[in-house]
């Protein structure tokens, strides 16, 4: 991964770490997994998960080499293309 792409991913990692979520980063794989594990059946936690995901989608839109893929409202994959 080139330096520009690595910098974009590092900036997204900083955003992810500021959220109330489980963040798993793989430098070698060039991706970040973000999940809200607790409270799948709790409406308040589901709203938090949606807020986390919307934040990630909005922030990732700034970076041309970053893709934000939402598996469901609780799980998001961010990766470099």
ABEGO torsion letter per residue (X at the ends): XBAAAAAAAAAAAAAAAABBBBBBBBAAAGBBBBBBABGAABAAAAAAAAAAAAAAAAAAAABAABBBBBABAABBBBBBX
